Amino acid sequence: MATVLNDGAGSGLRDKAMSCVPEFEVLGDRRKAAARYVRIAAAVAAAGGLLFGYDTGIIASALIFVTQSFSLTTGGQEWVAAALNIGAIFGAVLSGPVSDRFGRRPAVMAAAVVFILASFGCGLAPGMGTLIFARLWLGVAIGATTQIVPVYLAELAPPAKRGGLVSLFQFAFSIGLLTAFFVGYELSGARDCWRAMFMLGAVPAACLGVGMVFLPESPRWLLHNGQEKRAVAILYRLRGHCDEVRRELDEVLAVDKAEAGGGWLELTQGWVRPALVVALGIAALSQLSGPNVIVYYAPIILSQAGLGHSTALLTSVSVGVTSAITTAMGIALIDRVGRRRMMLVMLPFAALSLFVLGGIFLSPAPVAGFRLALMVASLLGYIFFNFGSLSVAVWLVGSEVFPLAVRSRAMGLASATVWLADTIVSLVTLSLVNALGATGTFWLFGAVNVLSFLFVWRYVPETAGSSLEEIETSLRDGTFRPGR
C-alpha cells in the first residue's frame, strides 16, 4: 500500500490535513458526541460477531434434525459441522488483501451479501452435498468478517477503550450464540425445522450490511492510502479534540517512516515474529482448548448421556446465557484488568471445570440428580472461565499486535488459524468421544487449557492502555515481551 505521510513532509501534510477540522466547539459536548459516535460505530460493526455466533450455535441445534432428514453417519455430521470452518479458513486469508485494496468497510459489506445468499442456500438445500457447499460459502463470509471487523474496530477505537470496543465482537458472538440456541429450542420438532433455522441467519447479515453503509472507513487505512483530509475528518469525529487527532497522527507518522510495502514477505521479518507467535498461538489455543466441543456437540453428548433432545437443547440455551454474561463481564474489565492478567487468572479454573466434567462420566450409570447438577455446573463453569479469557482476548490481541502495513493480512492469518484449529476440533470431537469416551475427551481438552495458561505466562505481553503505534514500536525495539 502506498503512503505519502513520511519524513519531513509528514508534518506539513498533517497540518494541511488538519485544516479540514472545524473550529473547536464546546470541549465536553464534542468529546461526548465523539464517544457516542465511536460506540455506535463499534456496535454496528460488531454485528459481524452476531453472524459468527448465530451460525456457530445453530448447527448445534440443527444437526440433530439434519441427521434425521439426510440419515447422516457420524462422518457426515462432522463434515456438515466442519464445512463452515473450512470455508472460513479461505475467507480469512483471502479477505486480507481485499480489505487492504478496497478498504475495511466495503469488504465487510461484501461479506454480508455472501452470508445472506449462503444462508438461503443452506435452508433450501435438497441434499447433503448442497448443504455442505452452501456452508462452505457461509464460512467464507464468516472468515472474512472475523478478519476484517476486529481490525476495523481496533483502528477506530481510542487506546483506553480499545479492549472493550473490540471485544464487542465477541459479545455479539455470544448474543448470536444465545439467539441460535433459543431459535433451535423454539423451532425444534417441526418438520424440516432446520431449514428455517439456517435461513434466519440472513437477518443479522442484512443488518450488518445496511449498517455499514452509514459507518466511516478506518482512518488508519485512509492515511496509509494517501487520503489524509478524509482520515483527519473521521478522526476528529471519533476523538472530538484537535490535540488528540494531532497526537494520533504523530504516532502514525513515527511508525510509518520505517514501514515497508506491507506484503506477505514482511511477516517473515524477525522483529515481527513475537507478534506472530502471540497472535497465532492464542488463535490456535482458543479453539484447541475446547469451547466449540460444548457449542457444536453439547446437545448430542448430553443426549447420549441420557437426556432427552429437548432437555439437551435447553441446557445449550444456558450455555448461551453464560457465554453472554461472561463476555459482557470481560468487556467491562479487560481494559482495567488487562488481557494477560485475565487469561492467567481464569484459565486454571477453565481446566478444572473440564477435569470435573470428565470425572462425572466415569460412571456408566445415567446422569441424574446430583451428578446432573454437577455436570451442568461444570459445563457452565468452563464456558464462564474459557469465554471470559481466551475467547474474549483472541480477536482483540490479534488486531492489536501487528504493524499497520501488514495488519490486515496478518490478522487474516490469525483468523485462519482460529478456523483451522476449529475445523480440527469439529472433525475429531465425536471420533474422540467414541475412542476415549466423554471422560477422556474432556480431560484432554482440560490439559490443553493448562497448556494455554503456560503459553500466556511465557509469551504474551500486556497491551492494555497502549496505542497501536506504541505496540508496533515495542516490536521494533525488542521490548514486546511479558513483563515489559
Secondary structure, DSSP 8 states (H G I E B T S, - for coil): ------TTHHHHHHHHHHTTS-----HHHHHHHHHHHHHHHHHHHTHHHHHHHHHHHHHHHHHHHHHHHHT--HHHHHHHHHHHHHHHHHHHHHHHHHHHHH-HHHHHHHHHHHHHHHHHHHHT-SSHHHHHHHHHHHHHHHHHHHHHHHHHHHHHS-GGGHHHHHHHHHHHHHHHHHHHHHHHHHHTTSTTHHHHHHHTTHHHHHHHHHHHHTS---HHHHHHTT-HHHHHHHHHHHH--HHHHHHHHHHHHHHHTT-----GGGGGSGGGHHHHHHHHHHHHHHHHT-HHHHHHHHHHHHHHTT--HHHHHHHHHHHHHHHHHHHHHHHHHHHHH-HHHHHHHHHHHHHHHHHHHHHHTTS-S---HHHHHHHHHHHHHHHHHHHTTHHHHHHHHHHHHS-GGGHHHHHHHHHHHHHHHHHHHHHHHHHHHHHHHHHHHHHHHHHHHHHHHHHHHHH----TT--HHHHHHHHHHT--STT-
